[in-house]
């Protein structure tokens, strides 16, 4: 346990020197049953538990990830929608050609215009 405490201390010192923000994470049992909080130490000491459940985050990296996520949302293109006023009908059998290549995107099953 002493070696782990030394490593944890070294991580905290490094985080302070590099202006990393502490971020506490709530670790819980996953799966069926009660979702009880997981413990890192045998004693269950709150200070020890808090130290081991703390991550250190670079604010610059967080801002970079937010910008990247926003640009991905803006660049996301939805599948084009058929502008036909007639509904598409499902036809069993081999694939049949359609008037518009977009209809197959809207209706992935074998589709042609209903008459």
C-alpha positions, 0 to 999 in steps of 0.5 A: 500500500505504501508504494501505491500511496507514493505513486498516487502522490507523484501523480498529484504533484505532476497534475499540479505542475501541469495545471491539470484539473482534478475530476472525481469519478463515482465507481459503482458495481455494474450489472444486475442487482444494486449498484453499490459504490466500489471501494479502493481500500480495505479500510474504506477511508473516505480520503483514500477513496476520494484520492483513488477515484480522482482523475486529472484532466487537461482543460486544453484537451477537454476544449479540443474534444468539445470543438471536435464534437461540435464540428462533427455534429455540424458536418453530419449529413443526413440521407437524402429524402425522396421528393416523390409525391407517390409512396414507395411500395414493397415488391417481392422478388428480384431488385427492380430499378427505380426512377430515383436513386434516392428512393433506395436510400429511404427504403432499403427494401426493394422499392418502386413507385406505387401506381 
